[in-house]
Amino acid sequence: MGFDPQFFAEQLLNSLQFAMLLFLLAIGLSVIFGLMDYLNLAHGTIYMLAAYLAFSLTQLGGSFWVALAFAPLAATAIGMVLYLLLLKRAETETHLVQVLLTVGVIYAGTDILRIIYGDLPKGVNQPELFAAPVNIFGITYPGYRLFIIGLGLVTQIGLYFALERTRLGALVRAGVDDRQTAETLGVNISAVFMLVFAIGTYLAGVAGVVAAPIFGVYPGMDATIIILVLIVVVVGGLGSLKGAILGSLLIGFADTFGKILLPQFAMVMIYLVMAIVLIFRPTGLLPARRFTGAG
């Protein structure tokens, strides 16, 4: 098959759209792990919970925008309760304990949602505002996917200014770089942890809502994507906004073009990217300074 510029351009946009979705999930997991040294695999459960809440809200007569406004907030509230009652108790434990605990949360969350909603996949309609395709540089592309790209870019810009230009961002960076020194200087790192966890959980909820119209809603949808998100975090580097962006782009493009060029080896392409990065950059491409050994 010859080279088709339009098809290639469409796949570039598909890659970018998927990368933005991965970023919404990866940035929370990356900063939580980087700042709190907490490997929270249940991050994907919040993503799935928000998707189911979006389905419920739309079934009750609410619009997609109502779901986008309230489902992530509800998922964040549930995530914070879970953190305070259960996950916080494992903050000082080993990563193995954290993994086992959060894997338990994954199984429990999946079974609870399966009991409530059943095993059959559910659908969430795309918002009418973006239902029609858009002509962009001569390419007809789904408007809703462009909305996801735009949402991801706006989120990246907002997080950049929040982390790089505000006092909160300075406290987060201080906690990532050297928690003990920050606490010695009077910074309430525990409060910063709580806020970072809430923001990361909220973004996971947003990802769940916006992903629902494309991928559907079904038990185990968290397991489908959390592996890719973990790879993004490893490739990009822990605790780094720029690393999460770069890692999301690399894995998003590797996944999309891997399925097109070598569909039978699509996952191999993703792991190959990770392996190459780790060979030359064991701590990831752009980790927070604490993980590079720099001062």
VENLIN-V995305 format. One line per field, one symbol per residue. ss: DSSP state (H for helix, E for strand, L for the rest). psi: psi as a letter, one per 40 degrees, with the letter a starting at -180 (. if undefined). burial: + if it has 9 or more other ideal C-beta (glycine too) atoms within 8 Angstrom, else -. A space follows every 50 residues. Layout:
ss = ???
psi = ???
burial = ???
This chain:
ss = LLLLHHHHHHHHHHHHHHHHHHHHHHHHHHHHHHHHLLLLLLHHHHHHHH HHHHHHHHHLLLLHHHHHHHHHHHHHHHHHHHHHHLHHHHLLLLHHHHHH HHHHHHHHHHHHHHHHHLLLLELLLLLHHHLLEEEELLEEEEHHHHHHHH HHHHHHHHHHHHHHLLHHHHHHHHHHHLHHHHHHLLLLHHHHHHHHHHHH HHHHHHHHHHHHHHHLELLLHHHHHHHHHHHHHHHHLLLLHHHHHHHHHH HHHHHHHHHHHLHHHHHHHHHHHHHHHHHHLLLLLLLLHHHLLLL
psi = hihhdddddddddddddddddddddddddddddddefhggeedddddddd dddddddddeeiidddddddddddddddddddddddddeedeiidddddd ddddddddddddddddeaeiiiihiiiddediihhhfehhihdddddddd dddddddddddddeeidddddddddddgddddddeehgdddddddddddd ddddddddddddddeihiheddddddddddddddddiiehdddddddddd dddddddddddgdefdddddddddddddddgdeidgiiddeeei.
burial = -------++++-++++++++++++++++++++++++-+-+++++++++++ +++++-++-----+-+++-+++++++-+++-++--++--+------+++- +++-++--++--++--+----+++-++--+---+----+-+-+++++++- +++-++--+++++--+-++-+++++++-+--++---+-+--+++++++++ ++++++++++++++-++++-+++-++-++++++++++++++-++++++++ ++++++++-------+-+++++++--++-----++++++++----
